[in-house]
Structure formats: structure tokens, C-alpha cells
Amino acid sequence: MKKPLQFLLWTFVFLCLLVFIDQALTRISIQAPVLSPLQEFYRDFRSRLLGTGLPEPAREIPPPAQPVKKPSPPPAVSTDQPRFIYVDRDGQLQFADSLEEIPTEFRGKAQKLAQ
């Protein structure tokens, strides 16, 4: 019977100590350079945790300084002519709208793109 009473007593002492520390950090003004930021943090943390803080005002997003320009649509590609793809000297893929646009040395290896 002694063990459960001792456990309850120490639990009660611990909870009272927690309440005392909580009240001290929220109500007593501390002017120490190290403890002031701790107290400010604890007050903010406690208000967010318990939902007792004031809600932050909604911030308005300022309009852009210059109007945003919409990108122009890509030029229309005619579907009646096939497009071609080839690899240039540097190994880069290149696209061409007609066989005449491809340099003569790469025309043999150019391939038609499927439509």
C-alpha cells in the first residue's frame, strides 16, 4: 500500500512543479539576457499548442511590378509535310521541318518522324 501512495505523491509533486514553471514562464517578466528569449519562445509555443494565440492576419500578396506576359503559342506546324530528325557532328539531336533544311552530309541518316 505504501508504494502506490508514494507514486501518487511524487506524481502530484511533479505536476505541481510543472504548473509552477508554466505559470512562472508565462506571467513573470524575466529580464535576464538568456532567459528572455526562452520565455518568449515558451509563450509562443504554449499559445500555438493550446490554440490560445491570436490568429495571424492574412497577408496580402502584392501585385507584380510588371504585368506577366503569357508565352506566345508555338508556331503552327503543318501536318501535311513530314518532320525529320538527325544527329549533327557534336552528337546533338536536331529537328528539321523539311529535308532541305538538313545539311547534305546528314541527309542520308535523317529519319522521318511519325505523325
Secondary structure, 3 states (H helix, E strand, C coil): CHHHHHHHHHHHHHHHHHHHHHHHHHHCCCCCCCHHHHHHHHHHHHHHHHCCCCCCCCCCCCCCCCCCCCCCCCCCCCCCCCCEEEECCCCCEEEECCHHHCCHHHHHHCEECCC
